[in-house]
């Protein structure tokens, strides 16, 4: 090994070179947008998300169909071996995410917010360059070079100025082949674990839905002193189906009162970890961090004089925007204020608030909401909706049972997610080690 002379790279093998990317590749930025124009030529456009979510770009991956001028097709048409990177992002650490054009076609064109890096084949091959961009040793240079506040952009000059470790082309191919094999194996493991996570989440949803519509399973019902295997009757509502014979069905207007919150002024909002006497918590959409009926407040407080809701009986959920599709519901454990993107539901005393929280999860906010334009949900969606109404002690028993059973599933999901995170960290470390010569792959089969 020898010193690379570049802080990010540390040492590299003695026979490698370290060069600026512009000495071994040509870089340019696309300005082709998605809007079709009548007198332009049809193309398939490789967009930001195609690059962000894939290592490889191919014609069969469902690229967007739009149009481009003949000049744009000539300038931004994709060739096998090209590496595309994300040039702009809302997050600084998402800058220069790469993808390799593995296969191409005459109508494949690079889209807006992306840069094309076309290597000089006598000194640098695309398969290796993909992995170089994925290594933290190279990528950190782009993260530092990106500028912006709410949105970050990478200057074109910074792409070419980046330092790249460059072994000879034969060793580049060996490194690329080694990483293709090893990352492929890791990616398959990650895919299996993510499938398991989805199955566990589906099981969680099914458990909630079945329990709030059919009641407790026999053992849990017996332990809670509730009817075991009660006879069922039609509820008259599609999402409920048949419900226990001793249950009722109530419209949302009889479950509780919906209302919005008065937003504090900027002078009244305080970013502070401590809640002083007279301060009122202020909830935002991001505070709805789970669907288990709990609310975790962030550090925003308010010195406003009034607040909304009674302790333990206020449900919060998103009232507009994409957050509705997260299906997150939370219970306010104390009086508070909340921003205009949230809706409060003050639950009546004949209902257990956590039982209704689970009912909303089972019913799904996005099914209740109007999603034809901007997704939104309000009293015209909630009040006419039907909800099950078991006796209050049974509601409490159902909520307690679901707290216990969903906690078990959540713990399993958490363990699998930790395993996925460790695999991804190992994958990233493996790429960096190979690209900087810390792993000698020349004699590996």
N, C-alpha and C positions, 0 to 999 in steps of 0.2 A: 504494500500500500504506500501511497505518497499523499502529501497534503494537496487538496484540490485547489486551494486558494480561494474557495467560495464558502462562506459561513454555513450556508444551508446544507452543503454536500459533505462536509468533513473530509475524510480521506477517501481516495478511489484507488483501484488497482494501478500499479506502476505503468503498465502498458496502455492504459486508457488515456484519452484526451478529454479535456473539459473546454467546451467552446460555447460561444453565444449561438443561440438557435438560428439567427439570421445568416450565419456562415454556412449552414447545412440545410436550410429550408426557406421557402418563400411564404410570407404571411399576408393575408389581406382580409378585410371585413366586409361582410355581405350587407346589402341594404334592400334586399328583395322582401316586400311585405306580402301579407296573405290575401289581399283584396284582389279578386279577379277583374280583369279589364277586357272588354269585348274584343278589341282588335289585337290582343296579344296571343301568344302560343300556349297551349296547355302544358303544364308541368306537374311533377310531384315534388312538393316542397318539404325539405327536411327542416323541421322547426326546433325551437329551443327544447321542448319537452322530449323530443325524439333523441336528442343528444344527452340530455340530463339523466334520463332513465335507462339508457342502453349503452353497453360497451361497443356494440357493432351496429352499423347502419347498412341495411340491405333493401332492395326494391320491394320485397314482399312483406314489409313491416307495417303497411297501412299508412303511408305518408299522405299528407293533405294534397288534394287535387285543386290546383288554382291556375294562374297564368303568369307569364313573364315575357319580357321582350327578348328578341333574338340576342341583343347585346348582353342582357343579364344572364341568359343561358350560357353564352360563351365565357363570361367572366366568372360566374358562380356555379357552373355545372360541376358535378362531383365525379372524381376519379377514384378508382380503387387505390387504397393506400393513403388517401387524404385523411388527416385528423381534424375534426371539428371541435371547437371549444366554446363554452358559454362565455361571452364577452361581458355581459351585464347581469346583475342579480340584485335582489333585495337584501341578500346576506353576503357579507364579504367573504365568508368561507365557502361560498358556492361559485366563486369565480374560477374560470378555466377548467370546468368539468369537461373531460374529453370523450369522444367516441370516434372509432375508426370506421371508415367506409370500406366494408369487407367486399361488397358487390355493388355495382352501379348500373345505371341505364342512361341513355341519352337525354331523358327528360327529368332526371333527378337534379334538383337545384338546392343550394344552401340558402336558408332563410335568414331573416333579420335577427339581430342580437347574437349572431354567431360569427366566429372567425374561422377561416380555412388555413390550415398549415399543410403545405405540400412539400415534402422532404426531397432532397437531392439524393436519388437512389444510390449513387456511388459512395455516399458517406453515411446516410441515415435512412432507415426503413420505417415505414408507417407503423408496423406491428410493435416495434420497440418504442417508437415515439409515443404511442398510446400509453404504454406502461410508464414512461418517463413523466408524462403529465399527471398520471395517477399517483405518483410517488410524492410523499410529503416534502422530500428534499427539493424537488423542482417546483411543486405547486405553491409552496409558501412564498416563493418569489412573486407570484402573480397576486396572491392575497395582499401582500404588502404594497404592491404597485397600484392596486385598485383604489380609486378615489370616489368619494361621495358621502352622503349623510343618510338619506332615506333609501337611496338606490346607488349601487356601486357599479362603476364602469372601469374597464381595463383599457388603457391607451394602446393603440396599435404598436407603438414603438416599444412598449414594455414587453410585448410578446417576443419580438425578435431579439431583445436585449437579454432575455433569460439565459442563464448558464445551464448547459445540458451535459451530463457525462456521456461520452461517446466512445464505446469500444469499437473494434472493427466490425463490419457488417456480418461476418460469420458468427461472432459472439452475440451480436444483437439478435440474430435469428434464434440462437440457442436460448437466450434469456426470454424472448417472446414465447417460444414453444414451451419452456418450463413454466412460465406464468400462466399461459393458456391452460395447461394441464392442471396446475395446482389451484388456480382461481376457479376453474370449472368445477373441480371437486368440492371446493368450499361453497360455491354458489348453489350447487345441488343440495348440500346440507342445509344452507340457509333457506332455500325454497321449501324444503320439507318441514322445517321448523315453523316457517310462516304459515304453511298450510295447517299445521297443528294449532297455531294461535287462532286462525280463522275458525277452525272447528270448535275450539273451546269457547270462543265468543258466540258462535251460533248456538252452542249448547246453553250458554248463559241466557241468551235471548229467549230460547225456547222454554227454559225453566221458568223465567219470569212470566212469560205469556201464559203458560199452562196453569201456573199457580194462582195468578190473579183472576183467571176465568173459571177454573174448576175447583179451586180450593187446595188445601193441604193434602199431601199424600197420607195414606192411612197411618203409618207410624207416627208422623209428626202431628196429625190431627188427634190421635189418641193421647199423645204426650201433653198436648195443649188443652185437652178436655173439650175438643170440638167434634162435631159429627163426623163419623168415619164412613167413607163411600156414600155420601148422600145421593139421593135420587136427583136426576137432572131434569131441567125444563128448558124449552126454547127461550132465548133471551129477546128475540126479535131484532137482534143487531148482528150484522155479519161478523164483525171482528170478535165479538164475544162468543158466538155460537151458543151451545148449551151451557147453562150455569146451574149450580146447586139450587134445589127447589126452594130452600128457605132464604135465598138471596133476593134482593130487589135490583132494579136498574134505574139509575137517576141521570138526568141530563146535567151537563156541566154547569148550567146556571144554578142548580141546586147544590152543587159540590162546594162552590166558593165564589168569591168576587175577584174579578180581574182588574188590575189597574197598572198604570205606569208610575214612574218616579219623577219627582222634581229634581232636575240636575243641579248640583251646587255650582256656584260660580267658580272661576279659576282661582280666585283669591281664597275660596273656602276649601279647595282641595289641597291636601298635604301628602307628599311622598315621605312616609316616616314609618319605621317599624313599630314604634310604641303608640299605644292608644291612650291618650290622656283623658282626664275627666272632661266631659262635654264633647269629645270627638265621637263621630259616628262613622262606622265602616261604610265604604262606598264600593259596591260590587260592579265589576265589568264582565263582559262575556268570557274573557280568559279565566275568570275565577271559577267558572263551571268546569272543574277539572275532571269530573267523573260522572258516571250515571248511577251511582249507588245511593243517591239521596243525600249526599253531603256537600257542603260548600266550603272551599278553602279560599279565604280572602287573601289577596295580595296586599301590598303595603300602602295602598291609597286610602287615606282617611279624609273625613270631612268635618269642618267646624260649623256646618249648617245647623240651624236651630230645630229643624223638624226631621222626622224620619218616617219610614214606611214599614208596615207589617208588625205583627205581634210575634214574640219569640216562639220559635218552634212550629209555627203554623203557616209560614209563608213559603210557597214554592216559587222558584225562579227558573225561567227557561228562555232561550233566544226567541225574539219576536220577529226578526227580519234577517235576511242575508244568508250566506252559506252556512253559518253556524247552526241553522235549523237542522241541517242534515247530519250533524254530529249527534243529535238526539240526546243531548245532555240536559239533565234536570238536577236541580239542587235545592236543598232545604236551608233556609236562613235560620241559624241558631240564635240570632239576636236581631232587634230592630236595626234597619239600615236604609241607605239610599242606594239606587242602582241606576245605571246609565240607560239612555233611551233605546238601546238595542236589546234590552231585557224586558220581560213581562213578569209581573208579580201576580200570584194567585193566592189569595187569602182563603185558606180551607176552613170550611164550617166544622163545628164541634162534633157533628155526627160522622165525620170521616177522620181516619188516622192519616196524617199528612204524608207519612212515608208510604203508606199503601197507595195513595193517589200518585205519588212520585213513581212507583213501580208500574202503575196503570198507564201513565203517560209514556213510559219507556216501552211498554208492550204495545200500546196503540200507535206509537211512532209520531213524533212531531211533524216529520216531512209528509206523512200521509194525511195529517189533519190540515196542513198549511196550504195556502194558495201559492203554487210554484210556477204559474204560467209566465210571470215576468220576473220581478224581484221577489224571491221567496219571503213570505210574511205570514204571521199567524196572530190572531187577535180574538176578541170575544165572539165574532161571527163564526169562527171555526171551533172554538172551545165550548161555548154555551150550548149549541145544539147536539154536541157529541154525547154518546151514551157511555156511562161508566158503571161498573158493578158496585153494589152496595151490600156487602155482607154485614152481619152484626158487628158493632165496633170491636168487641174483644177478639173476634175472628180476624178482622182487619189487622189488628196489632200482632196477632200470632202469625199471620201470613208475612207481614213485614219483617218480623224477627227471624222467621225461617229463611226468607230470601236474603236477609243480611248475612246469615251464617253460611248458606250454600254458595252465594255469589262470591263471598270472601274466599272460599276454597278455590273456586275457579279462577278468581283474580290472582291468587297466589301462584297457581300453576302457570297462568299467562305470564306473570312477572318473571318467573324462573326461565321460561322459554325465551322471553324477550332478552333477558340477560345473556343467555347462551348465544342468541343471534348477535348481540352487540360484541361479545368476545370474539366470535368468528369473523365479524367484519373488521375488528381491530387487528386481528391476526392477518387477515387478507391484506390490509393496508400496509402493515409492517413487512410482510413478505415481499410485496411489490417494491417497497422502498429499499429493502435489503438487496434484492436482485439487481435493481437499476443502479445502485451505487456500488455494486461489486462486493458487497459483504457476504454474498453467497456465490460460490464458484460453480456455475452450471455447465462448464465446458465438457465435463466428462460424465454428466448425469444422463441416464437413459430416460 
